[in-house]
Amino acid sequence: MTRHRTATLALRGLGLLAASALTLWTAKLLRVKRGVGRARRYWSNPQGEPGGLLYVALGDSTAQGVGASRPERGYVGLVAQQMREQTHAAVQVVNLSRSGARIDDVLSDQLPRLAALRPDLVTVGIGGNDLLTYDPAAYVRQVSALTAALPPGTVVADAPYLMHGHWERDAERAADLLTRSAEGHGLVVVPLHDALRREGWSAMATQFAADFFHPNDRGHRVWAEAFWSGILQSPVATRLGPAPAHG
């Protein structure tokens, strides 16, 4: 076989490999997009068992579980499962979050619905969409309004880690702003930004869905662990009891 023939076959093989990879990535990306509707339908009704602890989640698509293989494998579903295992009690989840939501949407749409409920735990994961078009002055106003309106003891994440460029600089400032405002209103802050930063750059390959924006199953577990640490500092912790023994 000539050298030219060998090179041609090698290039053709690389082309086929690249085409296969692109096809696989496209299929995964479509699955993430379909997951938005799937999560919305799943959370359109309360999930879990009534008569025990009531957990209400506010936020955006991450609270919906978009990016996970199933909605209940998002961080909200994982937190609910952790509550069941910790308390051996029934846990019902009312997930008021919405994909694409911003802070203003929580204020105008989600908080009024929360007012009709008597939850044992409220978590909030919001702000990622606001950071895409970050306006510092507007963010301060929105965060101030949000933290003033949330019930005391609400567990609220500061801001996601956006890894690079001005997006990360904005996210770091946003995390600090939300933390200071939330603590001033008696809220429990989840240092999500630092938790995600500790995962490092390798997380881009292992903890994100195909759109490189939403966490995948592994990424949602990291979010859930960060939220759980905050929950253990919240008023609901008194009803959780000691951690179950293992081994």
Solvent accessible surface area in square Angstrom, and as a share of the most:
residue,aa,sasa,rsa
1,M,169,0.76
2,T,90,0.52
3,R,216,0.79
4,H,147,0.65
5,R,115,0.42
6,T,71,0.41
7,A,50,0.39
8,T,42,0.25
9,L,64,0.32
10,A,55,0.42
11,L,124,0.62
12,R,135,0.49
13,G,37,0.36
14,L,112,0.56
15,G,40,0.38
16,L,119,0.59
17,L,122,0.61
18,A,65,0.50
19,A,55,0.42
20,S,68,0.44
21,A,59,0.45
22,L,111,0.55
23,T,94,0.55
24,L,104,0.52
25,W,101,0.36
26,T,55,0.32
27,A,43,0.33
28,K,87,0.37
29,L,34,0.17
30,L,86,0.43
31,R,137,0.50
32,V,18,0.10
33,K,126,0.53
34,R,152,0.55
35,G,18,0.17
36,V,47,0.27
37,G,11,0.11
38,R,112,0.41
39,A,1,0.01
40,R,138,0.50
41,R,159,0.58
42,Y,66,0.25
43,W,14,0.05
44,S,80,0.51
45,N,95,0.49
46,P,73,0.46
47,Q,47,0.21
48,G,41,0.39
49,E,70,0.31
50,P,98,0.62
51,G,89,0.86
52,G,38,0.37
53,L,19,0.09
54,L,31,0.16
55,Y,0,0.00
56,V,0,0.00
57,A,0,0.00
58,L,0,0.00
59,G,0,0.00
60,D,8,0.04
61,S,7,0.05
62,T,13,0.08
63,A,1,0.00
64,Q,8,0.03
65,G,3,0.03
66,V,2,0.01
67,G,14,0.13
68,A,18,0.14
69,S,57,0.37
70,R,93,0.34
71,P,9,0.06
72,E,58,0.26
73,R,96,0.35
74,G,1,0.01
75,Y,0,0.00
76,V,1,0.00
77,G,9,0.09
78,L,49,0.25
79,V,1,0.01
80,A,1,0.01
81,Q,80,0.35
82,Q,59,0.26
83,M,0,0.00
84,R,53,0.19
85,E,85,0.38
86,Q,15,0.07
87,T,28,0.16
88,H,156,0.70
89,A,43,0.34
90,A,33,0.25
91,V,0,0.00
92,Q,40,0.18
93,V,2,0.01
94,V,23,0.13
95,N,9,0.04
96,L,9,0.05
97,S,9,0.06
98,R,111,0.40
99,S,28,0.18
100,G,45,0.43
101,A,0,0.00
102,R,90,0.33
103,I,0,0.00
104,D,73,0.38
105,D,33,0.17
106,V,0,0.00
107,L,46,0.23
108,S,73,0.47
109,D,69,0.36
110,Q,3,0.01
111,L,21,0.10
112,P,77,0.48
113,R,136,0.50
114,L,10,0.05
115,A,86,0.67
116,A,89,0.69
117,L,56,0.28
118,R,222,0.81
119,P,38,0.24
120,D,43,0.23
121,L,5,0.03
122,V,10,0.06
123,T,0,0.00
124,V,0,0.00
125,G,3,0.03
126,I,7,0.03
127,G,2,0.02
128,G,9,0.09
129,N,19,0.10
130,D,11,0.06
131,L,2,0.01
132,L,87,0.43
133,T,94,0.55
134,Y,34,0.13
135,D,76,0.39
136,P,75,0.47
137,A,60,0.46
138,A,18,0.14
139,Y,5,0.02
140,V,65,0.37
141,R,158,0.58
142,Q,40,0.18
143,V,3,0.02
144,S,49,0.32
145,A,47,0.36
146,L,0,0.00
147,T,0,0.00
148,A,64,0.50
149,A,56,0.43
150,L,7,0.04
151,P,51,0.32
152,P,114,0.72
153,G,13,0.13
154,T,3,0.02
155,V,0,0.00
156,V,0,0.00
157,A,3,0.03
158,D,9,0.04
159,A,2,0.01
160,P,20,0.12
161,Y,27,0.10
162,L,36,0.18
163,M,14,0.06
164,H,91,0.40
165,G,39,0.37
166,H,86,0.38
167,W,100,0.35
168,E,19,0.09
169,R,136,0.49
170,D,15,0.08
171,A,0,0.00
172,E,83,0.37
173,R,123,0.45
174,A,0,0.00
175,A,10,0.08
176,D,73,0.38
177,L,40,0.20
178,L,0,0.00
179,T,35,0.20
180,R,141,0.51
181,S,23,0.15
182,A,0,0.00
183,E,111,0.50
184,G,66,0.64
185,H,82,0.36
186,G,47,0.46
187,L,11,0.06
188,V,25,0.14
189,V,27,0.16
190,V,0,0.00
191,P,72,0.45
192,L,1,0.01
193,H,4,0.02
194,D,55,0.28
195,A,12,0.09
196,L,23,0.11
197,R,94,0.34
198,R,180,0.66
199,E,64,0.28
200,G,26,0.25
201,W,156,0.55
202,S,78,0.50
203,A,4,0.03
204,M,54,0.24
205,A,91,0.71
206,T,53,0.31
207,Q,19,0.08
208,F,50,0.21
209,A,10,0.08
210,A,12,0.10
211,D,43,0.22
212,F,111,0.46
213,F,79,0.33
214,H,22,0.10
215,P,6,0.04
216,N,36,0.18
217,D,36,0.18
218,R,123,0.45
219,G,2,0.02
220,H,0,0.00
221,R,118,0.43
222,V,19,0.11
223,W,21,0.07
224,A,10,0.08
225,E,116,0.52
226,A,12,0.09
227,F,0,0.00
228,W,33,0.12
229,S,64,0.41
230,G,4,0.04
231,I,0,0.00
232,L,77,0.38
233,Q,139,0.62
234,S,8,0.05
235,P,78,0.49
236,V,2,0.01
237,A,27,0.21
238,T,119,0.69
239,R,120,0.44
240,L,4,0.02
241,G,42,0.40
242,P,122,0.77
243,A,78,0.60
244,P,42,0.26
245,A,105,0.81
246,H,163,0.73
247,G,132,1.26
